[in-house]
Amino acid sequence: MELVKLGKTITDKATNLKGQLTHVQITGSDAIFYLFQPKGLNPETGHPVNTHWITEDRIKGGTKVKCDLPMEMMGSTVTDTASGLKGIVTSLELHINGCIHAIVQPSGTTKKTGNMIESINFDIRRLKGTKVPKFKDEAAKDKNQKEHPSPAAHSRMTPVSQAEHSMPGFRS
């Protein structure tokens, strides 16, 4: 699969802002979203300005690179080895440092509200399942973690939930 290289300066055609792509998320239907970090700081907080999920048609500049992602994980059942949470992989996310995460959707609803259980973002190295890539041994896994450390989390907002928040009349 070819994707726009992360970490290089690009321009968002819609806003004409310059910044970097820091993550890419691929859904089960092969929709591709890039997390765009505009350059600049919020003058009120001193923190970086908000990130936004954008699609490739908005990207000006940047080059495409070949990425080998475990697409076979899409739709497969996985279990988080740390918590025991079990669910279906609905998206894969590549981080700027090369770490790969899976968005896992548990089945069912919460007892108190009846709402569906929220999906969770996991580093694939902590998941088990028949389609999860395996390392030949612990040394290979350790080497991979040193070369591609799991990054700090970004907003829990996904491309889909961001679209919901921008819908007229939507209230959270």
C-alpha positions as a Markdown table, in Angstrom:
| # | Residue | x | y | z |
|---|---|---|---|---|
| 1 | Met | 0.0 | 0.0 | 0.0 |
| 2 | Glu | 1.3 | 3.5 | -0.8 |
| 3 | Leu | 0.7 | 6.3 | 1.6 |
| 4 | Val | 1.8 | 9.9 | 2.0 |
| 5 | Lys | 5.0 | 9.9 | 4.0 |
| 6 | Leu | 4.4 | 11.1 | 7.6 |
| 7 | Gly | 6.5 | 13.8 | 9.3 |
| 8 | Lys | 7.2 | 16.0 | 6.3 |
| 9 | Thr | 5.9 | 19.5 | 5.9 |
| 10 | Ile | 2.8 | 19.7 | 3.7 |
| 11 | Thr | 0.0 | 22.2 | 3.1 |
| 12 | Asp | -3.7 | 21.5 | 3.7 |
| 13 | Lys | -5.4 | 22.7 | 0.5 |
| 14 | Ala | -8.6 | 23.5 | 2.3 |
| 15 | Thr | -7.2 | 25.8 | 4.9 |
| 16 | Asn | -3.8 | 26.7 | 3.3 |
| 17 | Leu | -2.1 | 25.8 | 6.6 |
| 18 | Lys | 1.3 | 24.3 | 6.7 |
| 19 | Gly | 2.1 | 21.4 | 9.1 |
| 20 | Gln | 2.9 | 17.7 | 9.3 |
| 21 | Leu | 1.0 | 14.5 | 8.9 |
| 22 | Thr | 1.6 | 12.5 | 12.2 |
| 23 | His | -0.7 | 9.5 | 11.8 |
| 24 | Val | -2.6 | 7.7 | 9.1 |
| 25 | Gln | -5.7 | 5.6 | 9.8 |
| 26 | Ile | -7.1 | 3.0 | 7.3 |
| 27 | Thr | -10.6 | 1.7 | 7.9 |
| 28 | Gly | -12.0 | -1.7 | 6.9 |
| 29 | Ser | -13.5 | -0.2 | 3.8 |
| 30 | Asp | -10.0 | 1.1 | 2.8 |
| 31 | Ala | -10.9 | 4.8 | 3.6 |
| 32 | Ile | -7.7 | 6.6 | 4.5 |
| 33 | Phe | -7.4 | 9.6 | 6.9 |
| 34 | Tyr | -4.3 | 11.5 | 7.8 |
| 35 | Leu | -3.9 | 13.3 | 11.2 |
| 36 | Phe | -2.7 | 16.8 | 10.3 |
| 37 | Gln | -0.8 | 18.9 | 12.9 |
| 38 | Pro | -0.8 | 22.5 | 11.7 |
| 39 | Lys | 2.3 | 24.5 | 12.6 |
| 40 | Gly | 1.7 | 26.9 | 15.5 |
| 41 | Leu | 0.9 | 27.3 | 19.1 |
| 42 | Asn | -2.4 | 28.3 | 20.7 |
| 43 | Pro | -1.7 | 31.7 | 22.3 |
| 44 | Glu | -4.0 | 31.1 | 25.2 |
| 45 | Thr | -2.5 | 27.7 | 26.3 |
| 46 | Gly | 0.9 | 27.6 | 24.7 |
| 47 | His | 0.1 | 24.1 | 23.4 |
| 48 | Pro | 0.2 | 23.1 | 19.8 |
| 49 | Val | -2.9 | 24.1 | 17.8 |
| 50 | Asn | -5.6 | 21.4 | 17.4 |
| 51 | Thr | -5.0 | 18.5 | 15.0 |
| 52 | His | -7.5 | 17.6 | 12.3 |
| 53 | Trp | -8.2 | 14.4 | 10.3 |
| 54 | Ile | -7.9 | 15.1 | 6.6 |
| 55 | Thr | -8.1 | 13.1 | 3.4 |
| 56 | Glu | -5.4 | 12.7 | 0.8 |
| 57 | Asp | -7.2 | 15.0 | -1.7 |
| 58 | Arg | -6.5 | 17.9 | 0.7 |
| 59 | Ile | -2.7 | 17.3 | 0.9 |
| 60 | Lys | -0.4 | 19.5 | -1.2 |
| 61 | Gly | 3.2 | 18.4 | -1.2 |
| 62 | Gly | 4.5 | 15.3 | 0.3 |
| 63 | Thr | 5.6 | 12.1 | -1.3 |
| 64 | Lys | 4.1 | 8.6 | -1.4 |
| 65 | Val | 6.0 | 5.7 | 0.2 |
| 66 | Lys | 5.3 | 2.0 | 0.3 |
| 67 | Cys | 3.9 | 0.8 | 3.6 |
| 68 | Asp | 3.6 | -2.8 | 4.7 |
| 69 | Leu | 0.6 | -2.9 | 7.1 |
| 70 | Pro | -1.0 | -6.1 | 8.4 |
| 71 | Met | -4.3 | -5.4 | 6.5 |
| 72 | Glu | -5.3 | -9.1 | 7.2 |
| 73 | Met | -6.1 | -8.0 | 10.8 |
| 74 | Met | -9.2 | -6.0 | 9.5 |
| 75 | Gly | -12.3 | -7.6 | 10.7 |
| 76 | Ser | -10.5 | -10.2 | 12.8 |
| 77 | Thr | -11.1 | -10.9 | 16.5 |
| 78 | Val | -8.3 | -9.9 | 18.8 |
| 79 | Thr | -7.8 | -9.8 | 22.6 |
| 80 | Asp | -5.7 | -7.2 | 24.5 |
| 81 | Thr | -3.2 | -9.2 | 26.5 |
| 82 | Ala | -3.0 | -6.5 | 29.2 |
| 83 | Ser | -6.7 | -6.0 | 30.0 |
| 84 | Gly | -8.4 | -9.0 | 28.4 |
| 85 | Leu | -10.7 | -6.7 | 26.2 |
| 86 | Lys | -11.9 | -8.6 | 23.2 |
| 87 | Gly | -13.2 | -7.2 | 19.9 |
| 88 | Ile | -13.1 | -6.8 | 16.2 |
| 89 | Val | -10.3 | -4.7 | 14.4 |
| 90 | Thr | -12.1 | -1.9 | 12.5 |
| 91 | Ser | -9.1 | 0.2 | 11.6 |
| 92 | Leu | -5.4 | 0.3 | 11.5 |
| 93 | Glu | -3.3 | 3.3 | 12.4 |
| 94 | Leu | 0.3 | 4.0 | 11.5 |
| 95 | His | 2.1 | 6.5 | 13.7 |
| 96 | Ile | 4.9 | 8.8 | 12.6 |
| 97 | Asn | 7.6 | 6.6 | 14.2 |
| 98 | Gly | 6.4 | 3.4 | 12.5 |
| 99 | Cys | 4.4 | 1.9 | 15.3 |
| 100 | Ile | 1.1 | 0.3 | 14.2 |
| 101 | His | -2.1 | 0.4 | 16.3 |
| 102 | Ala | -5.4 | -1.3 | 15.8 |
| 103 | Ile | -8.8 | 0.2 | 16.6 |
| 104 | Val | -10.7 | -2.5 | 18.4 |
| 105 | Gln | -14.5 | -2.5 | 18.7 |
| 106 | Pro | -15.9 | -4.6 | 21.5 |
| 107 | Ser | -19.3 | -6.1 | 21.0 |
| 108 | Gly | -22.3 | -5.2 | 23.1 |
| 109 | Thr | -23.5 | -2.2 | 25.0 |
| 110 | Thr | -22.9 | -0.7 | 28.5 |
| 111 | Lys | -25.4 | -1.9 | 31.1 |
| 112 | Lys | -26.0 | 1.6 | 32.6 |
| 113 | Thr | -26.8 | 3.5 | 29.4 |
| 114 | Gly | -27.3 | 0.9 | 26.7 |
| 115 | Asn | -24.8 | 2.7 | 24.5 |
| 116 | Met | -22.4 | 0.7 | 22.4 |
| 117 | Ile | -19.0 | 0.2 | 24.1 |
| 118 | Glu | -16.5 | 2.7 | 22.8 |
| 119 | Ser | -13.7 | 1.4 | 20.5 |
| 120 | Ile | -10.2 | 1.4 | 21.9 |
| 121 | Asn | -6.8 | 2.1 | 20.2 |
| 122 | Phe | -4.1 | -0.5 | 21.0 |
| 123 | Asp | -0.5 | -1.0 | 19.9 |
| 124 | Ile | -0.8 | -4.3 | 17.9 |
| 125 | Arg | 2.2 | -5.8 | 19.9 |
| 126 | Arg | -0.1 | -6.1 | 22.9 |
| 127 | Leu | -2.8 | -8.0 | 21.0 |
| 128 | Lys | -3.3 | -11.6 | 20.3 |
| 129 | Gly | -5.4 | -13.2 | 17.6 |
| 130 | Thr | -5.0 | -15.5 | 14.5 |
| 131 | Lys | -4.3 | -12.5 | 12.2 |
| 132 | Val | -2.0 | -10.5 | 14.5 |
| 133 | Pro | 1.6 | -10.5 | 13.2 |
| 134 | Lys | 3.9 | -12.7 | 15.4 |
| 135 | Phe | 7.5 | -12.1 | 16.3 |
| 136 | Lys | 9.9 | -15.0 | 16.0 |
| 137 | Asp | 11.0 | -14.5 | 19.6 |
| 138 | Glu | 11.1 | -12.0 | 22.5 |
| 139 | Ala | 14.4 | -10.5 | 21.2 |
| 140 | Ala | 12.8 | -9.6 | 17.8 |
| 141 | Lys | 9.8 | -8.1 | 19.6 |
| 142 | Asp | 12.1 | -6.0 | 21.9 |
| 143 | Lys | 14.1 | -4.8 | 18.8 |
| 144 | Asn | 10.9 | -3.8 | 17.1 |
| 145 | Gln | 9.7 | -1.8 | 20.2 |
| 146 | Lys | 13.0 | 0.0 | 20.4 |
| 147 | Glu | 12.9 | 0.9 | 16.7 |
| 148 | His | 9.2 | 1.8 | 16.7 |
| 149 | Pro | 8.2 | 2.9 | 20.2 |
| 150 | Ser | 4.5 | 3.3 | 20.9 |
| 151 | Pro | 3.8 | 7.0 | 20.8 |
| 152 | Ala | 1.9 | 9.2 | 23.2 |
| 153 | Ala | -1.8 | 9.1 | 22.6 |
| 154 | His | -3.6 | 11.7 | 20.5 |
| 155 | Ser | -7.1 | 12.8 | 20.9 |
| 156 | Arg | -9.6 | 9.9 | 21.2 |
| 157 | Met | -11.5 | 11.6 | 18.4 |
| 158 | Thr | -11.4 | 9.5 | 15.3 |
| 159 | Pro | -12.1 | 10.6 | 11.7 |
| 160 | Val | -15.7 | 9.4 | 12.1 |
| 161 | Ser | -16.3 | 11.1 | 15.5 |
| 162 | Gln | -14.8 | 14.3 | 14.3 |
| 163 | Ala | -17.3 | 14.3 | 11.4 |
| 164 | Glu | -20.1 | 13.8 | 13.9 |
| 165 | His | -18.9 | 16.8 | 15.9 |
| 166 | Ser | -18.9 | 19.0 | 12.9 |
| 167 | Met | -22.5 | 18.0 | 11.8 |
| 168 | Pro | -25.0 | 20.8 | 12.2 |
| 169 | Gly | -27.2 | 20.3 | 15.3 |
| 170 | Phe | -24.8 | 17.8 | 16.8 |
| 171 | Arg | -24.4 | 18.1 | 20.6 |
| 172 | Ser | -22.2 | 16.0 | 22.8 |
